[in-house]
């Protein structure tokens, strides 16, 4: 019975310490300065020379580029577009 009491107390202390550590971690992350995001233009004019049947599956801002996921018209691919100039900065093909 004594071992059960000791185990219960030790586990209770560990739970309290874990909860306090979690609260401290969340408080530190919420008060940490946020890295500034580069301002992108409000609109981007870009012409992607892609085959017929290609559709845009998604667009995501990645640092100072726009990643445009394209499907159809060949293998799936991601095209990186510079939003300031509208030029294609790179292409990643997603082979099947």
N, C-alpha and C positions, 0 to 999 in steps of 0.2 A: 504494500500500500504506500509505503514511503517513496519508493521509486516512481510510482504513478504521480504522486504530488509534485516531486521534483521535475519530472518530465513535463507536466502541465504548466508549471511556473516558467520553465525554460522556454517552452513553446509560446507562452503568452508574451514573454519579454521579446522574443524574436519577432512576433507579429507587430508589437508596438514599435520596435526599432525599424522594421521594414516600412511601416506606415509613415513614420517620421521621415525616413530617407526618401520615400516617394514624394512626400509633400515638399521637402527641401529641393528635390530635383525639379519638380514642376515649377516651383517659385523661381529657381535660377533660370530656367529656360524662358519663362514668361518675361523676366526682367532683362534678358540679354538683348543687346542692340541688334536690330535687324539689318542685314546687308542691303544697301540701296539697290534697287533694280533699275537698269538703264531704261530711260524713257523711250518707248517705241512710238513711231508716228501713228496718228489716229487712223490713217488708212494706208493701204499698201497696194500699189498697182504693179502686178507682175504677170507676165505671160509665160506659161509653162508649155513648151513644145512637146506635147505628149500625144500618143496615138489615139485614134477614135476609140471610144468605149471606156476610156479612163475616167474614174470618178474619185473625188476627194473623200477619203474615209475619216480624216481628222486633221486638225491643225493645232500645234502646240508651240508656245514661245519657249525657246531654249537659249538662254543668255541673250546674245544680240542677234539671234537668227530665228526664223520661223521654220519649224519642221512640219512639212506637209506630207501626210501619208496618202499614197495613191494606190488604188486597186483597179484591176482590169487593164486591158490593153497591153498585156504582157505579165511579167512577174510583178508581185507587189513590191513597192519601193517607197523610200522616204526621200524627199527632195528638201534640201536646206536652202532657204531663200533669205537674202539680205533685205530686210524691210526698208532700209534707207534708200537703196538703189533699185530694188525689185529684181536684181540679178540672182541667178541660181548659183549658190556658193558650193554646192556639192550634192551628191546623190548616193544613196545606200540602197542596193538591191537586196530584197529578201527572198533568197532562193528557196524553193520548196523541196 
